[in-house]
Amino acid sequence: MVFNTKTKLYIGFFIAAGVLLLTAVASFISTRQLSNRTQWVEHSYQVMQQLKDMELRIKDARSGVRGYLLTTDTVYLGLYNKAKGQVMGHFNEVDRLTQDNPKQQLRLDTLETLINVQLRLLADLTRSKGNLSRSTIQTTLDTDRQTMRAVERLLSRARTRELEILQERSSEQSTYETITPAIILISTTFAIVITLWLFWRVSVEITANERLQHELTAANEGIAHRISIIENLANQVVQGDYKVKIKDKERDSVGNLATSLNRMTQTLDDTFTALEKRNRELDQFAYVASHDLKAPLRGVSTVVKWIEDELGHELSDKMREYFGLMKGRLSRLEDLINGLLAYARVGRTQQRLEEISVEHLVHEVADLVVPPTFELRIQDDLPTLVTDRLSLQQVFTNLLSNAVKYHHNKQGIITIGCREAGKQYEFRVQDDGPGIAPEYHEKIFLMFQTLRDRHTAESTGIGLSIVKKIIDEQRGSIRVESAAGSGAAFVFTWPKQPVGVALSKAEL
């Protein structure tokens, strides 16, 4: 199996890392074993030392008792008492150190019995010196000698066994002292060899990559020049020039992209030509709707008014009701025509940019559409900005009039707020009306969608559609925050800087 250079480098790095890891593990295990064997050697020395010290303390206790028996000097009793207290301390330490050696534990059980007998004999001699006959004392001393010889034999066997264990542990310690440096040396050498091979392979790869980099740099310069031509075409398309073309005959990805862009600009040019034609037809429709539709509508309204004026005294209550319904329908039809005209004209008229105090603008709109029974609250400082006054005025007019129109009471509170949001201002128009259920939050911005009865004259369902279209033209957004029974807040964004005096073809 043939591996590429990258795979070989990975394999080499993994091998080197594995060798280093094995070296570390082997060194750790070997060092740990060496440390353990050293500790066990030290352990054996401690056992032998404690056995030796215990034997010496027993002999010191016997010497103290014998000295006391010969001289009756109580100083010897002090030597005896001190040695007696140390004997069991040494025994307990030996017992603790040999917990891992069952044979030694058996010897210690026998040794403990003999030591207790020995200490008891010595205690009897110190307490009853004046009450015992010479023969009794001699018998006790003989028993003491025999017991001491038995103790010495057991201690000798225990030391001999511990010495054997010491030799075994010392041998193991020597083995690990030899193996550990060898393992570390061999593993380190192998790791160095692998590392040097990797260094050589990396050097070869770097040289090849540098050569390839020079070749890519030369190729990229040519591609960068061709891409700059494509970017220039894109900029011209953004500015509305769809007749621009790229002369790139290369048969590669960039050349194919240039060919696709040429087809795209041709398609855009054809599409916007057709769109301009449709816009002219829409302008003609707006003119017809403004004059040819509204004129007969006003005529019908005038005839209805004449009938009421001339024959009002002859009309029955039912006829007056019918005439009232007719006037309501005519009024709603006129509002619909005006709304359609307003919607069609959004973004199609020349913007007139001027510096506007939003707070003054809101108060002017409120004076026109908010009745005295409603309270207008300006919650934050409203900014002063340069924008198209008519567009922003129409947004506030529709939002404030809706807050009044759809309120469930004759009086209420409308709150206006504002905050900065990056390159835009975020305005908030909030009322304390009946609110809007969440399922209608998107629906209300569609044309002819209203939550009021369609037969209500003032409810055409176009106002919020006009607001959304104006805000879309300004590259902003609008949303509603509301729940049924808790009022409604319309939140919209407006650019701090004007988006343009007039829309270009690319923005239509």
C-alpha positions in Angstrom: 0.0 0.0 0.0 1.4 3.4 -1.0 0.8 6.3 1.4 1.0 10.0 0.5 3.4 12.3 2.3 0.7 13.7 4.6 -0.3 10.2 5.7 3.4 9.2 6.2 3.9 12.3 8.4 0.9 11.4 10.5 2.1 7.8 10.9 5.5 9.0 11.8 4.1 11.5 14.4 1.9 8.8 15.8 4.8 6.4 16.1 7.0 9.0 17.7 4.3 9.9 20.1 3.7 6.2 20.8 7.4 5.6 21.5 7.6 8.6 23.8 4.5 7.4 25.6 5.9 3.9 25.9 9.2 5.3 27.1 7.4 7.4 29.7 5.2 4.4 30.8 8.2 2.0 30.9 10.3 4.5 32.8 7.5 5.2 35.2 6.9 1.4 35.8 10.6 0.6 36.1 11.2 3.6 38.4 8.1 2.7 40.4 9.3 -0.9 40.8 12.8 0.3 41.8 11.2 2.6 44.4 9.0 -0.2 45.7 12.0 -2.6 46.0 14.0 0.1 47.7 11.2 0.6 50.2 10.9 -3.2 50.8 14.7 -3.4 51.4 14.4 -0.5 53.9 11.4 -2.4 55.4 13.5 -5.5 56.0 16.2 -3.5 57.6 13.6 -1.9 59.9 12.3 -5.4 60.9 15.8 -6.6 61.7 16.6 -3.5 63.6 13.5 -3.7 65.7 14.2 -7.4 66.5 17.7 -6.5 67.5 16.5 -3.6 69.7 13.8 -5.8 71.3 16.4 -8.4 72.2 18.7 -5.8 73.7 15.8 -4.3 75.7 15.0 -7.7 77.2 18.6 -8.2 78.1 18.6 -4.7 79.7 15.6 -5.6 81.7 17.3 -8.9 82.9 20.5 -7.0 83.7 18.5 -4.4 85.8 16.8 -7.2 87.8 20.0 -9.1 88.4 21.8 -5.9 89.5 18.9 -5.2 91.9 19.1 -8.7 93.3 22.8 -8.5 93.9 23.0 -4.9 95.2 19.5 -4.0 96.2 20.2 -0.6 94.5 16.9 0.8 93.2 18.8 2.5 90.3 18.8 -0.9 88.6 15.0 -1.0 89.0 14.8 2.2 87.0 16.9 0.5 84.2 14.6 -2.5 84.4 11.4 -0.4 84.2 12.6 1.6 81.3 13.7 -1.4 79.3 10.5 -3.3 80.1 8.4 -0.5 78.7 10.4 -0.4 75.5 10.3 -4.2 74.9 6.6 -4.2 73.9 7.0 -1.1 71.9 9.6 -2.8 69.7 7.4 -6.0 69.6 4.3 -4.0 68.4 6.4 -2.3 65.7 7.7 -5.7 64.5 4.2 -7.0 64.5 3.1 -4.1 62.3 6.0 -4.4 59.9 5.4 -8.2 59.4 1.7 -8.1 58.7 2.5 -9.3 55.1 4.5 -12.3 56.3 2.4 -15.1 57.8 5.4 -17.2 58.9 6.9 -14.3 60.8 3.5 -13.7 62.4 3.4 -17.3 63.7 6.9 -16.8 65.2 5.7 -13.5 66.8 2.7 -15.3 68.4 5.1 -17.7 70.2 7.6 -14.9 70.8 4.9 -12.8 72.5 4.1 -15.7 74.9 7.7 -16.2 75.8 8.3 -12.4 76.3 5.3 -12.2 78.6 6.6 -15.2 80.6 10.0 -13.6 80.7 8.6 -10.2 81.9 6.4 -12.0 84.4 9.4 -13.8 85.9 11.4 -10.6 86.1 8.5 -8.8 87.8 8.2 -11.6 90.4 11.8 -11.3 91.2 11.6 -7.5 91.7 8.5 -7.7 93.9 9.4 -10.7 96.2 13.1 -10.4 96.8 12.8 -10.4 100.6 10.1 -13.0 100.8 11.8 -15.7 98.7 14.3 -18.3 99.7 17.6 -18.4 98.0 16.7 -21.7 96.3 13.5 -20.2 95.0 15.3 -17.3 93.6 17.8 -19.5 92.0 15.0 -21.6 90.4 13.4 -18.5 89.1 16.7 -17.3 87.6 17.2 -20.7 85.9 13.7 -20.5 84.4 14.5 -17.0 83.2 17.7 -18.2 81.5 15.9 -21.0 79.7 13.1 -18.6 78.6 15.7 -16.1 77.4 17.4 -18.8 75.4 14.1 -19.7 73.8 13.5 -16.0 73.0 16.9 -15.7 71.5 16.4 -18.7 69.3 13.0 -17.3 68.0 14.6 -13.9 67.4 17.5 -15.5 65.6 15.1 -17.5 63.3 13.1 -14.3 62.7 16.2 -12.4 61.8 17.5 -15.2 59.6 14.2 -15.3 57.7 14.2 -11.5 57.3 17.7 -11.6 56.1 16.7 -14.1 53.4 13.9 -11.8 52.4 16.3 -8.9 52.4 18.6 -10.8 50.0 15.7 -11.5 47.6 14.6 -7.9 47.7 18.1 -6.6 47.2 18.5 -8.8 44.2 15.3 -7.5 42.7 16.4 -3.9 43.5 19.7 -4.5 41.7 17.8 -5.9 38.7 15.6 -2.9 38.4 18.6 -0.6 38.9 20.1 -2.2 35.8 17.0 -2.4 33.7 15.6 1.1 34.3 18.5 3.1 32.7 18.6 0.6 29.8 14.9 0.9 29.0 15.1 4.7 29.2 18.2 4.8 26.9 16.8 2.4 24.3 13.4 4.2 24.2 15.0 7.6 24.0 17.3 6.5 21.2 14.4 5.1 19.2 12.4 8.3 19.8 15.3 10.5 18.6 15.6 8.4 15.4 11.9 8.8 14.7 12.0 12.5 15.4 15.0 13.0 13.1 13.2 11.1 10.3 10.1 13.3 10.8 12.3 16.4 10.7 13.8 15.3 7.4 10.3 14.5 6.0 8.9 17.9 7.1 11.9 19.7 5.6 11.2 17.9 2.2 7.6 18.8 2.5 8.3 22.5 3.3 10.6 22.7 0.3 7.9 21.2 -2.0 5.3 23.5 -0.5 7.4 26.6 -1.0 7.8 25.7 -4.7 4.1 25.0 -5.0 3.4 28.3 -3.2 5.3 30.3 -5.8 3.3 28.6 -8.5 0.0 29.3 -6.8 1.0 32.9 -6.2 1.6 33.4 -9.9 -1.7 31.7 -10.7 -3.6 33.7 -8.1 -2.4 37.0 -9.5 -4.0 36.1 -12.8 -7.2 34.9 -11.2 -7.2 38.0 -8.9 -7.1 40.3 -12.0 -10.0 38.4 -13.6 -12.0 38.4 -10.4 -11.5 42.2 -10.1 -13.1 42.5 -13.5 -16.0 40.4 -12.2 -16.3 42.6 -9.1 -16.3 45.7 -11.4 -19.2 44.1 -13.3 -21.1 43.5 -10.0 -20.6 47.1 -9.0 -22.0 48.3 -12.3 -24.9 46.0 -11.9 -25.6 47.4 -8.5 -25.6 50.9 -10.0 -28.2 49.8 -12.5 -26.1 49.1 -15.6 -27.2 45.7 -16.9 -25.7 46.0 -20.4 -22.1 45.5 -19.2 -20.3 42.3 -20.4 -17.1 40.5 -19.5 -14.6 39.4 -22.2 -13.1 36.3 -20.6 -12.6 33.4 -23.0 -10.7 31.1 -20.6 -12.2 27.6 -20.2 -12.0 27.3 -16.4 -14.2 28.0 -13.4 -13.6 31.7 -13.5 -14.3 31.8 -17.3 -17.5 29.8 -16.7 -18.5 32.2 -14.0 -17.9 35.2 -16.3 -20.1 33.5 -19.0 -22.9 32.9 -16.4 -22.7 36.6 -15.2 -23.0 37.8 -18.8 -26.1 35.7 -19.2 -27.4 37.0 -15.8 -26.9 40.7 -16.8 -28.7 40.1 -20.1 -31.6 38.4 -18.2 -31.6 41.3 -15.7 -31.7 43.9 -18.5 -34.6 42.1 -20.2 -36.4 41.7 -16.8 -36.0 45.3 -15.8 -37.0 46.6 -19.2 -40.3 44.6 -18.8 -40.6 45.8 -15.2 -40.3 49.5 -16.3 -43.1 48.8 -18.8 -45.2 47.3 -16.0 -44.5 50.3 -13.8 -45.6 52.7 -16.5 -48.8 50.6 -16.8 -49.3 50.9 -13.0 -48.8 54.6 -13.2 -51.5 54.7 -15.9 -53.8 52.6 -13.7 -53.2 55.0 -10.7 -54.2 57.9 -12.9 -57.3 56.1 -14.1 -58.3 55.1 -10.6 -57.7 58.7 -9.4 -59.8 60.4 -12.0 -62.0 58.0 -13.9 -63.1 55.9 -10.9 -63.4 58.7 -8.3 -65.3 61.1 -10.6 -68.4 58.8 -11.0 -68.1 57.8 -7.3 -68.4 61.5 -6.3 -71.3 61.8 -8.8 -73.2 58.9 -7.1 -72.5 60.5 -3.7 -73.9 63.8 -4.9 -77.0 62.2 -6.3 -77.7 60.4 -3.0 -77.2 63.8 -1.2 -79.7 65.5 -3.6 -82.3 62.8 -3.0 -82.0 63.2 0.7 -82.2 67.0 0.4 -85.1 67.1 -2.0 -87.2 64.1 -0.9 -86.0 63.7 2.7 -89.4 64.4 4.2 -91.0 61.8 2.0 -88.5 58.9 2.8 -89.5 56.3 5.3 -87.2 55.2 8.2 -86.3 52.1 6.3 -85.3 54.1 3.2 -83.2 56.5 5.4 -81.5 53.4 6.7 -80.8 52.2 3.2 -79.4 55.5 2.2 -77.2 55.5 5.2 -75.8 52.1 4.2 -75.3 53.4 0.7 -73.3 56.4 1.9 -71.2 54.1 4.1 -70.4 51.8 1.2 -69.5 54.8 -1.0 -67.3 56.2 1.7 -65.6 52.9 2.2 -65.1 52.5 -1.6 -63.5 56.0 -1.7 -61.2 55.1 1.2 -60.2 51.8 -0.6 -59.4 53.7 -3.8 -57.4 56.3 -1.9 -55.6 53.5 0.0 -54.7 51.7 -3.2 -53.4 54.9 -4.7 -51.3 55.5 -1.6 -49.9 52.0 -1.6 -49.0 52.1 -5.3 -47.3 55.5 -4.9 -45.0 54.3 -2.0 -41.4 54.4 -3.2 -42.3 55.8 -6.6 -42.3 59.5 -5.7 -39.2 61.7 -5.4 -38.1 61.9 -1.8 -37.6 65.3 -0.3 -34.9 65.0 2.3 -34.9 67.5 5.2 -33.9 67.7 8.8 -36.9 66.7 11.0 -37.5 66.8 14.7 -39.4 63.5 15.2 -40.9 64.8 18.5 -42.4 67.9 16.7 -43.6 65.6 13.8 -45.3 63.2 16.3 -47.1 66.2 18.0 -48.2 67.5 14.6 -49.6 64.1 13.6 -51.3 63.7 17.0 -53.1 67.0 16.7 -54.7 65.7 13.5 -55.6 62.1 14.4 -55.6 61.7 18.2 -58.7 63.0 19.9 -58.5 65.1 23.1 -59.9 62.1 25.1 -56.6 60.2 24.5 -53.3 61.0 26.3 -50.1 61.0 24.3 -46.9 60.2 26.2 -43.4 60.7 24.9 -41.4 58.2 26.9 -37.9 58.9 25.5 -36.0 61.7 23.8 -37.0 61.5 20.1 -34.2 62.2 17.7 -33.7 64.8 15.0 -32.6 63.2 11.6 -32.5 63.9 7.9 -35.1 61.8 6.0 -38.2 62.1 3.8 -40.7 63.9 6.0 -43.8 62.6 4.1 -42.8 58.9 4.5 -42.2 59.1 8.2 -45.3 61.3 8.8 -47.4 58.7 7.0 -46.1 55.9 9.2 -46.8 57.8 12.4 -50.2 58.9 11.0 -51.4 55.4 10.3 -50.0 53.9 13.6 -51.5 56.6 15.8 -54.9 56.6 13.9 -55.0 52.8 14.2 -54.3 53.1 18.0 -57.4 55.3 18.3 -59.6 53.6 15.7 -59.3 50.1 17.1 -59.4 51.1 20.8 -62.2 49.6 22.7 -62.8 52.7 24.8 -63.4 56.4 24.0 -60.3 57.3 25.9 -56.9 55.7 26.3 -53.1 56.2 26.5 -50.7 56.1 23.5 -46.9 55.9 24.4 -44.1 56.8 22.0 -40.6 55.5 22.7 -37.3 55.4 20.9 -33.8 53.8 21.3 -30.7 53.5 19.1 -30.1 50.2 17.4 -26.8 50.4 15.5 -27.3 52.4 12.2 -31.0 52.7 12.9 -33.5 54.1 15.4 -36.1 51.8 16.9 -39.4 53.5 17.5 -42.2 52.0 19.6 -45.9 53.1 19.4 -47.8 51.4 22.2 -51.5 51.7 23.2 -53.6 50.2 26.0 -56.3 48.9 23.7 -57.8 45.4 23.4 -54.6 43.9 22.0 -54.0 41.5 19.1 -53.8 37.7 19.5 -50.5 36.2 18.4 -52.0 34.3 15.5 -52.9 37.7 13.8 -49.4 39.3 14.2 -48.3 38.5 10.6 -51.7 38.7 9.0 -52.4 42.3 9.9 -49.7 43.6 7.6 -51.3 42.0 4.5 -53.4 44.1 2.2 -57.2 44.2 3.0 -56.6 42.3 6.3 -58.4 43.8 9.3 -59.6 42.6 12.6 -62.7 44.8 12.4 -66.0 44.1 10.5 -65.4 44.6 6.8 -68.6 46.6 6.7 -67.2 49.3 9.0 -66.5 52.3 6.8 -63.2 53.2 8.4 -61.7 49.7 8.3 -60.1 49.2 4.8 -57.3 47.0 5.8 -54.7 48.9 3.8 -53.1 51.2 6.5 -50.6 48.7 7.9 -49.8 47.4 4.5 -48.8 51.0 3.5 -46.8 51.3 6.7 -44.9 48.1 6.0 -44.2 49.0 2.4 -42.8 52.5 3.4 -40.6 50.9 6.1 -39.4 48.2 3.7 -38.4 51.0 1.2 -36.3 52.5 4.0 -34.6 49.2 4.6 -36.2 48.9 8.0 -38.5 46.4 9.8 -41.7 46.4 11.7 -43.3 43.9 14.2 -46.1 43.9 16.7 -45.8 42.9 20.3 -49.2 42.1 21.8 -51.5 39.6 23.3 -55.3 39.7 23.5 -56.5 42.0 26.2 -53.1 43.6 26.9 -52.7 46.4 24.4 -50.5 46.5 21.3 -47.0 47.8 20.6 -45.8 48.4 17.0 -42.0 48.5 16.9 -40.3 49.7 13.7 -36.8 50.7 12.7 -35.8 53.8 10.7 -32.3 54.5 9.2 -30.3 57.3 10.8 -29.0 58.2 7.4 -31.3 58.4 4.3 -31.1 55.4 2.0 -31.2 57.5 -1.1 -33.1 60.3 -2.8 -34.7 58.0 -5.3 -34.8 54.3 -5.9 -32.5 53.0 -8.6 -33.6 50.3 -11.0 -31.7 47.7 -8.9 -33.9 48.6 -6.0 -37.3 48.4 -7.7 
